[in-house]
Amino acid sequence: MSRTQDRDEAAEDIVLSPRERQCLELLARGYRNEAIARELAISSVTVEKHLANARERLGAATRENAVARAIQAGLIRLEDL
């Protein structure tokens, strides 16, 4: 099995909520939690929770690692950023 096939199959297993995806996309654009909160009209605590949930679902140790894994899995696209 190729790496592409492995990545595609892994991405099928990962489901992010729309808010988790939005928070990751904004994080990838360089936004800080407070700016993400303002952009999405939610509290910064809620942003932290969405990013923590996304990290857990992606098996990522850090926020940056979560962004990288989401991009690799095709859950967020660089072109959209």
N, C-alpha and C positions, 0 to 999 in steps of 0.2 A: 504494500500500500504506500502511496506517495505522501509526502508531507502535506500537499494540498488537500488530498482526500482526508487525511487525519484532521486537518484544521477544519474542513467543511463539516465533518462528522461531529467534532467537538463543539462547533458553533451551533449546531442543531440542538445540542443538549442545554445550552445556556439561554435563559430567557431573562431579559431585563425589562423592568417596568418602563413605561414611557418617561416617567420622571427620572429614573435612574439613568436612562440613556441621555436625556437632556442635560442632566448634571455632568455626566462624563464628557459630553460634547463641549460644554462650556468650559469645563476644566481643561480639556485639550486645547482650547483657544487661549488659555492662559488666565482665565478668570479665577479669582479667589472666591472663597465661600461666600463672603458678604456680597460680592458682585453677582454671583450666581443667584443668591437669594433675591436680590433686587430685580434681576432680569426675569425671574420666574414668579415673583410676588409671593414668596414663601419665606419662612424664617431660616436663619443660618443654621439653627439646630436641625431643622428638617433637611436641609442640604447635606449636613454631616451624616444624617441617618441614611439618606438615599445613597450617598457615596460609600458608606460602610456596607450597606446591603449589596451594592454593585461589586465591591471588592470581594465580599464573601462568595457571591455567585460565580465570580470570575476566578476565584482562587488566587487572588492577588494580595501581596503583602503591603503594598503602598498604593496611594492614589495614582501615582505616575504609572506604576505597573498595571493597574486596572485599565488605564487609558490604553496602554500598549496592547494588553490582551484583548480589549474590546475591538481595537483596530485590526489586530491579527485575526480575530474571529469573524470580522466583517460586520460587527454589530454597530460600529460607527465608521464613517468613511472620511478620510482626509480631504477628499474633494468637497465634502459638505461643510468643512470647517473653514 
